[in-house]
Amino acid sequence: QVQLVESGGGLVQPGGSLRLSCAASGTFFSLNAMGWYRQAPGTQRELVASITNHFSTNYADSVKGRFTISRDNAKNTVYLQMNSLKPEDTGVYYCKSTAWSTNYDYWGQGTQVTVSS
C-alpha cells in the first residue's frame, strides 16, 4: 500500500515559480515510477511529467523547458519545479506512483495551483 501526500501548491503570478512535493509512504519507493498530472476545470487529467526508477524523465510538450521533475529516494519524495508559470498551468496537480510489481497506480489527493495576476 502506498500513500501519497502533495504539498507546495498556491497562488502565483504569471512568470513566477512554485515547487511541488509528493511524499510517499510504504516500501520500495525507489522501484516505482512516479508522475505528476494536472486537471483544470472541465478537462481531463493530463500527464505533466514522469520519472522512472532509473531517473529517466518525460514531459508534456507544454511544460518542456519550464518544469523539472526529480526524485529523492532517501526521502521517498518526488518534486516538480515549475518556472515561468502561465495562466494555462492552473489546475489541481496530482502525484501518481506506479507499483513496480503490479503496475497498480496510487494517487495523491491533489494540490491546487493557480496562476493569475
Backbone as CSV, one residue per row, in Angstrom:
resi,resn,N_x,N_y,N_z,CA_x,CA_y,CA_z,C_x,C_y,C_z
1,GLN,0.847,-1.185,0.000,0.000,0.000,0.000,0.889,1.245,0.000
2,VAL,0.515,2.214,-0.818,1.270,3.462,-0.930,0.321,4.613,-0.660
3,GLN,0.759,5.528,0.166,0.021,6.770,0.383,0.873,7.936,-0.087
4,LEU,0.233,8.857,-0.783,0.933,9.997,-1.369,0.331,11.289,-0.834
5,VAL,1.186,12.217,-0.438,0.723,13.498,0.077,1.458,14.611,-0.672
6,GLU,0.675,15.389,-1.431,1.247,16.506,-2.174,1.233,17.775,-1.333
7,SER,2.161,18.663,-1.635,2.201,19.974,-0.991,2.921,20.948,-1.909
8,GLY,2.798,22.232,-1.588,3.534,23.239,-2.338,2.709,24.062,-3.316
9,GLY,1.434,23.722,-3.470,0.597,24.494,-4.366,0.270,25.862,-3.787
10,GLY,-0.363,26.690,-4.622,-0.743,28.009,-4.162,-1.046,28.938,-5.308
11,LEU,-1.148,30.215,-4.974,-1.426,31.266,-5.953,-0.114,31.955,-6.316
12,VAL,0.147,32.079,-7.608,1.380,32.722,-8.065,1.074,33.559,-9.298
13,GLN,1.822,34.621,-9.469,1.635,35.485,-10.636,2.270,34.849,-11.875
14,PRO,1.786,35.185,-13.048,2.430,34.703,-14.279,3.914,35.047,-14.286
15,GLY,4.716,34.069,-14.714,6.162,34.234,-14.703,6.829,33.773,-13.426
16,GLY,6.024,33.477,-12.420,6.561,33.041,-11.136,6.896,31.562,-11.107
17,SER,7.300,31.108,-9.922,7.727,29.719,-9.744,7.062,29.100,-8.524
18,LEU,6.894,27.793,-8.584,6.443,27.001,-7.455,7.185,25.674,-7.481
19,ARG,7.326,25.088,-6.309,7.903,23.753,-6.212,6.924,22.848,-5.478
20,LEU,6.442,21.846,-6.181,5.548,20.865,-5.579,6.348,19.687,-5.037
21,SER,5.856,19.137,-3.935,6.462,17.943,-3.345,5.406,16.867,-3.186
22,CYS,5.835,15.639,-3.290,4.950,14.494,-3.086,5.696,13.492,-2.216
23,ALA,5.239,13.360,-0.988,5.862,12.432,-0.049,5.110,11.107,-0.073
24,ALA,5.846,10.019,-0.220,5.238,8.694,-0.334,5.551,7.839,0.886
25,SER,4.543,7.110,1.322,4.751,6.133,2.379,4.892,4.765,1.743
26,GLY,5.239,3.775,2.537,5.366,2.430,2.008,6.779,2.119,1.559
27,THR,6.982,0.881,1.235,8.320,0.428,0.861,8.487,0.419,-0.665
28,PHE,9.697,0.204,-1.072,10.037,0.059,-2.492,9.772,1.325,-3.301
29,PHE,9.796,2.492,-2.655,9.580,3.751,-3.382,10.554,3.860,-4.539
30,SER,11.811,3.512,-4.291,12.842,3.694,-5.310,12.587,2.855,-6.559
31,LEU,11.744,1.846,-6.452,11.465,0.967,-7.591,10.271,1.446,-8.415
32,ASN,9.510,2.359,-7.856,8.271,2.786,-8.512,8.490,3.958,-9.447
33,ALA,7.808,3.927,-10.581,7.758,5.102,-11.441,6.826,6.123,-10.801
34,MET,7.159,7.400,-10.961,6.384,8.472,-10.362,5.978,9.468,-11.443
35,GLY,4.870,10.138,-11.209,4.424,11.109,-12.193,3.613,12.232,-11.566
36,TRP,3.600,13.348,-12.254,2.733,14.481,-11.899,1.716,14.671,-13.020
37,TYR,0.469,14.805,-12.630,-0.627,15.059,-13.557,-1.343,16.319,-13.099
38,ARG,-2.106,16.904,-14.006,-2.908,18.054,-13.614,-4.268,17.984,-14.288
39,GLN,-5.207,18.657,-13.642,-6.568,18.692,-14.169,-7.142,20.075,-13.947
40,ALA,-7.494,20.717,-15.052,-8.168,22.015,-14.995,-9.671,21.765,-15.015
41,PRO,-10.464,22.717,-14.521,-11.918,22.530,-14.516,-12.451,22.229,-15.917
42,GLY,-13.278,21.195,-16.010,-13.893,20.844,-17.280,-13.006,20.111,-18.247
43,THR,-11.824,19.709,-17.792,-10.902,18.998,-18.680,-10.517,17.659,-18.062
44,GLN,-9.899,16.813,-18.889,-9.419,15.531,-18.387,-8.062,15.700,-17.718
45,ARG,-7.773,14.810,-16.819,-6.466,14.808,-16.173,-5.404,14.478,-17.224
46,GLU,-4.308,15.243,-17.215,-3.269,15.045,-18.210,-1.904,14.897,-17.547
47,LEU,-1.037,14.159,-18.225,0.328,13.982,-17.731,1.104,15.282,-17.882
48,VAL,1.803,15.662,-16.822,2.695,16.816,-16.873,4.141,16.342,-17.009
49,ALA,4.538,15.416,-16.133,5.913,14.915,-16.150,5.963,13.584,-15.426
50,SER,6.929,12.765,-15.819,7.109,11.478,-15.150,8.589,11.174,-15.014
51,ILE,8.899,10.276,-14.066,10.282,9.875,-13.835,10.283,8.403,-13.453
52,THR,11.148,7.642,-14.098,11.209,6.208,-13.826,12.129,5.927,-12.646
53,ASN,12.211,4.641,-12.303,13.116,4.264,-11.219,14.578,4.378,-11.642
54,HIS,14.818,4.545,-12.918,16.179,4.788,-13.418,16.422,6.271,-13.690
55,PHE,15.510,7.124,-13.217,15.640,8.573,-13.324,15.481,9.086,-14.753
56,SER,14.888,8.299,-15.614,14.558,8.772,-16.946,13.289,9.620,-16.845
57,THR,13.297,10.774,-17.508,12.180,11.704,-17.385,11.450,11.901,-18.709
58,ASN,10.206,12.325,-18.580,9.366,12.609,-19.736,8.478,13.798,-19.379
59,TYR,8.262,14.700,-20.361,7.485,15.905,-20.111,6.437,16.119,-21.199
60,ALA,5.331,16.718,-20.793,4.367,17.201,-21.775,5.015,18.334,-22.565
61,ASP,4.665,18.427,-23.829,5.268,19.472,-24.670,5.032,20.867,-24.091
62,SER,3.896,21.057,-23.462,3.514,22.381,-22.970,4.384,22.857,-21.803
63,VAL,5.117,21.934,-21.159,5.917,22.333,-19.990,7.412,22.140,-20.203
64,LYS,7.801,21.594,-21.345,9.223,21.358,-21.597,10.004,22.663,-21.520
65,GLY,11.130,22.612,-20.815,11.968,23.793,-20.654,11.553,24.680,-19.503
66,ARG,10.382,24.418,-18.915,9.909,25.233,-17.787,9.794,24.433,-16.494
67,PHE,9.417,23.162,-16.617,9.208,22.307,-15.442,10.317,21.262,-15.366
68,THR,10.647,20.882,-14.131,11.631,19.830,-13.913,11.134,18.870,-12.842
69,ILE,11.079,17.592,-13.177,10.708,16.571,-12.199,11.982,15.930,-11.658
70,SER,11.964,15.636,-10.382,13.111,14.972,-9.756,12.613,14.106,-8.606
71,ARG,13.488,13.240,-8.131,13.109,12.378,-7.016,14.282,12.226,-6.065
72,ASP,13.949,12.073,-4.795,14.938,11.808,-3.758,14.516,10.517,-3.073
73,ASN,15.144,9.435,-3.450,14.738,8.136,-2.919,15.024,8.003,-1.422
74,ALA,16.001,8.729,-0.930,16.305,8.679,0.500,15.174,9.304,1.315
75,LYS,14.438,10.227,0.702,13.332,10.897,1.389,11.966,10.414,0.909
76,ASN,11.950,9.429,0.011,10.670,8.943,-0.541,9.830,10.095,-1.083
77,THR,10.469,10.985,-1.808,9.782,12.191,-2.262,10.106,12.468,-3.723
78,VAL,9.084,12.920,-4.425,9.257,13.381,-5.805,8.855,14.857,-5.858
79,TYR,9.559,15.605,-6.690,9.356,17.051,-6.769,8.972,17.464,-8.181
80,LEU,8.319,18.601,-8.272,8.068,19.229,-9.569,8.390,20.715,-9.416
81,GLN,9.518,21.117,-9.998,9.901,22.523,-10.011,9.244,23.172,-11.230
82,MET,8.449,24.189,-10.976,7.709,24.847,-12.051,8.158,26.297,-12.155
83,ASN,8.737,26.651,-13.277,9.201,28.013,-13.528,8.430,28.628,-14.692
84,SER,8.523,29.944,-14.795,7.857,30.676,-15.886,6.403,30.250,-16.016
85,LEU,5.705,30.237,-14.918,4.329,29.749,-14.911,3.413,30.635,-15.731
86,LYS,2.436,29.987,-16.354,1.461,30.653,-17.203,0.063,30.407,-16.653
87,PRO,-0.887,31.258,-16.978,-2.263,31.028,-16.509,-2.803,29.651,-16.916
88,GLU,-2.387,29.155,-18.053,-2.873,27.843,-18.508,-2.278,26.680,-17.710
89,ASP,-1.335,26.971,-16.809,-0.816,25.935,-15.910,-1.722,25.727,-14.693
90,THR,-2.733,26.555,-14.576,-3.659,26.460,-13.458,-4.391,25.125,-13.454
91,GLY,-4.517,24.542,-12.266,-5.241,23.295,-12.127,-4.886,22.614,-10.817
92,VAL,-5.498,21.459,-10.613,-5.138,20.627,-9.476,-4.046,19.665,-9.938
93,TYR,-2.964,19.633,-9.220,-1.830,18.784,-9.564,-1.834,17.548,-8.667
94,TYR,-1.760,16.400,-9.328,-1.815,15.120,-8.632,-0.498,14.362,-8.814
95,CYS,-0.115,13.672,-7.778,1.054,12.807,-7.814,0.580,11.367,-8.011
96,LYS,1.300,10.617,-8.814,0.965,9.218,-9.049,2.196,8.341,-8.861
97,SER,1.987,7.212,-8.226,3.046,6.217,-8.063,2.567,4.908,-8.666
98,THR,3.374,4.339,-9.532,3.037,3.070,-10.173,3.877,1.966,-9.546
99,ALA,3.200,1.041,-8.884,3.911,-0.021,-8.172,4.699,-0.887,-9.141
100,TRP,5.955,-1.146,-8.799,6.842,-1.860,-9.707,6.415,-3.297,-9.927
101,SER,5.764,-3.901,-8.922,5.457,-5.325,-9.000,4.099,-5.612,-9.654
102,THR,3.167,-4.656,-9.539,1.803,-4.908,-10.016,1.340,-3.928,-11.074
103,ASN,2.090,-2.833,-11.283,1.671,-1.730,-12.156,0.392,-1.062,-11.676
104,TYR,0.074,-1.229,-10.418,-1.106,-0.550,-9.863,-0.747,0.916,-9.613
105,ASP,-1.683,1.804,-9.935,-1.467,3.236,-9.767,-2.071,3.736,-8.455
106,TYR,-1.245,4.421,-7.689,-1.707,5.095,-6.485,-1.705,6.603,-6.742
107,TRP,-2.717,7.292,-6.228,-2.861,8.725,-6.442,-2.895,9.479,-5.128
108,GLY,-2.357,10.697,-5.165,-2.497,11.589,-4.045,-3.809,12.342,-4.123
109,GLN,-4.033,13.226,-3.151,-5.304,13.943,-3.074,-5.306,15.204,-3.919
110,GLY,-4.132,15.615,-4.373,-4.030,16.788,-5.238,-3.717,18.068,-4.479
111,THR,-3.083,18.989,-5.186,-2.787,20.316,-4.635,-3.102,21.354,-5.704
112,GLN,-3.763,22.417,-5.312,-4.228,23.439,-6.258,-3.094,24.396,-6.614
113,VAL,-2.937,24.622,-7.896,-2.018,25.641,-8.411,-2.834,26.639,-9.214
114,THR,-2.731,27.901,-8.856,-3.444,28.955,-9.569,-2.443,30.010,-10.014
115,VAL,-2.420,30.247,-11.315,-1.517,31.254,-11.883,-2.380,32.404,-12.375
116,SER,-2.279,33.526,-11.704,-3.146,34.653,-12.016,-2.530,35.931,-11.475
117,SER,-2.790,37.002,-12.198,-2.324,38.310,-11.733,-3.428,39.012,-10.936
